[in-house]
């Protein structure tokens, strides 16, 4: 449950396959900055995840919130367009809270076609990553699958 809302499951076929190298890159980024929320984008071509692009978090209080650097975000999206890639996912970490969207995450979700990945560092020795679709304030969990 997140911010007083249930997180309903989407259709059973709602799944995101991510290569292990992308998962490792995102988790390594979160581990490298354990006291702040890290963020970035994941691109895809023909629905297959290609690469993770870290974007600097410029939020005034990065330990509780993320705000992607506009110049970094625009540059990443421009490169995706130029190389025929699409925005597949937006990721960020939660240093001390669960891997579920906060009320702020839900309110500020501006890409309804993207999957929002949230990494939690609030675990004992194991990082947790979960995926969500957020459309018009409605949150649905998306199953994640590791692609070797």
C-alpha positions as CSV (number, residue, x, y, z in Angstrom):
1,X,0.0,0.0,0.0
2,X,1.3,3.5,-0.9
3,X,0.1,6.8,0.3
4,X,-3.2,5.4,1.3
5,X,-3.7,3.7,-2.1
6,X,-3.7,0.1,-3.0
7,X,-1.3,-0.8,-5.8
8,X,-3.4,-3.0,-8.0
9,X,-1.8,-5.6,-10.2
10,X,-1.9,-4.8,-13.9
11,X,-2.8,-7.5,-16.5
12,X,-0.7,-10.6,-16.0
13,X,1.2,-9.9,-19.2
14,X,2.4,-6.5,-17.8
15,X,6.1,-7.3,-17.5
16,X,9.4,-5.5,-18.0
17,X,12.5,-7.5,-19.1
18,X,15.8,-5.9,-18.2
19,X,19.3,-7.2,-19.0
20,X,21.3,-8.1,-15.9
21,X,23.9,-5.5,-16.9
22,X,21.4,-2.6,-16.7
23,X,20.0,-3.9,-13.4
24,X,23.5,-4.1,-12.0
25,X,24.4,-0.6,-13.3
26,X,21.3,0.9,-11.6
27,X,21.8,-0.9,-8.4
28,X,25.5,0.0,-8.3
29,X,24.6,3.7,-8.8
30,X,22.1,3.4,-5.8
31,X,24.8,1.7,-3.7
32,X,27.4,4.4,-4.6
33,X,25.2,7.1,-3.2
34,X,23.3,5.4,-0.3
35,X,22.3,8.7,1.4
36,X,20.5,10.2,-1.5
37,X,18.0,9.4,-4.2
38,X,19.7,8.6,-7.5
39,X,17.8,8.8,-10.8
40,X,18.0,8.2,-14.5
41,X,16.4,6.9,-17.7
42,X,16.4,3.5,-19.4
43,X,16.2,3.5,-23.2
44,X,14.8,0.8,-25.5
45,X,14.6,-0.1,-29.2
46,X,11.7,-2.2,-30.4
47,X,10.7,-2.7,-26.8
48,X,14.0,-4.2,-25.7
49,X,15.9,-2.3,-23.0
50,X,19.3,-1.0,-24.3
51,X,21.0,1.2,-21.7
52,X,20.7,3.1,-18.5
53,X,21.5,6.8,-18.5
54,X,22.2,8.2,-15.0
55,X,20.9,11.8,-14.6
56,X,22.1,14.1,-11.8
57,X,19.6,14.6,-8.9
58,X,19.4,18.3,-8.3
59,X,16.7,18.3,-5.7
60,X,17.4,20.6,-2.7
61,X,17.0,17.6,-0.4
62,X,18.3,14.6,-2.4
63,X,18.1,12.4,0.7
64,X,14.2,12.6,0.5
65,X,13.4,13.5,-3.1
66,X,14.7,13.5,-6.7
67,X,14.5,16.0,-9.4
68,X,16.4,15.2,-12.6
69,X,18.8,17.9,-13.9
70,X,16.8,19.3,-16.8
71,X,19.8,19.7,-19.1
72,X,20.9,16.1,-18.4
73,X,17.4,14.8,-18.9
74,X,16.9,16.7,-22.2
75,X,20.3,15.6,-23.5
76,X,19.5,11.9,-22.7
77,X,16.1,12.1,-24.4
78,X,17.6,13.9,-27.4
79,X,20.3,11.2,-27.8
80,X,17.6,8.6,-27.6
81,X,15.6,10.2,-30.4
82,X,18.8,10.6,-32.6
83,X,19.6,6.9,-32.2
84,X,16.1,5.6,-32.7
85,X,15.6,4.7,-29.1
86,X,12.5,5.2,-26.9
87,X,12.1,6.0,-23.3
88,X,11.3,2.7,-21.6
89,X,11.7,3.5,-17.9
90,X,12.5,6.2,-15.3
91,X,14.3,5.0,-12.2
92,X,15.1,6.4,-8.8
93,X,16.1,5.1,-5.4
94,X,14.6,5.4,-2.0
95,X,17.4,5.4,0.6
96,X,15.2,4.8,3.7
97,X,11.7,3.9,2.4
98,X,10.2,0.9,0.5
99,X,10.4,0.4,-3.2
100,X,7.0,1.8,-3.8
101,X,5.9,5.2,-5.3
102,X,5.4,8.0,-2.7
103,X,2.5,10.4,-3.0
104,X,5.0,12.9,-4.6
105,X,6.2,10.2,-7.1
106,X,2.6,9.7,-8.1
107,X,1.8,13.3,-8.3
108,X,4.9,14.2,-10.4
109,X,4.8,11.2,-12.8
110,X,4.8,12.9,-16.2
111,X,5.5,10.1,-18.5
112,X,2.4,7.7,-18.6
113,X,4.0,5.4,-21.2
114,X,7.2,4.9,-19.1
115,X,7.7,2.3,-16.4
116,X,8.8,3.8,-13.1
117,X,11.5,1.7,-11.4
118,X,12.1,2.3,-7.7
119,X,15.1,0.9,-5.8
120,X,15.0,0.6,-2.1
121,X,18.1,0.7,0.1
122,X,15.9,0.2,3.2
123,X,16.6,-3.6,3.3
124,X,18.9,-5.8,5.2
125,X,21.7,-6.6,2.8
126,X,19.5,-7.0,-0.3
127,X,18.5,-4.2,-2.6
128,X,14.9,-4.2,-3.8
129,X,13.7,-3.0,-7.2
130,X,10.1,-2.8,-8.3
131,X,8.4,-1.5,-11.4
132,X,5.2,0.6,-11.7
133,X,3.0,2.2,-14.3
134,X,1.7,5.5,-13.1
135,X,-1.1,7.0,-15.2
136,X,-3.3,9.9,-14.0
137,X,-2.6,9.0,-10.4
138,X,-3.4,5.3,-10.8
139,X,-0.5,3.0,-9.9
140,X,-0.2,-0.5,-11.2
141,X,2.8,-2.8,-10.4
142,X,4.7,-4.3,-13.4
143,X,6.5,-7.6,-12.9
144,X,10.3,-7.4,-13.6
145,X,12.3,-10.2,-15.2
146,X,16.0,-10.4,-15.5
147,X,17.2,-11.1,-19.0
148,X,20.7,-12.8,-19.1
